[in-house]
């Protein structure tokens, strides 16, 4: 429910910065100065295009760096245990 509301809010604005694997989206909030003035800001994601194996096929996906790292670690562990 919440993600669908956020998708509608982000449609056409920052939908490009969404991880296709975990669904992580940009964070929104306020910068607060010393005098307590608040200005709206957005913390974007570190999203990259990456080629991954999905169901035995190579697929190009937009993934955050944490998902890319975890996928690398999983494949490294699988190759170690199979040897």
Secondary structure, 3 states (H helix, E strand, C coil): CHHHHHHHHHCCCCCCCCCCCCCCCCEEEEEECCCCCEEEEEECCCEEEEEEEECCEEEEEEEEHHHHHHHHHHHHHHHHHHC
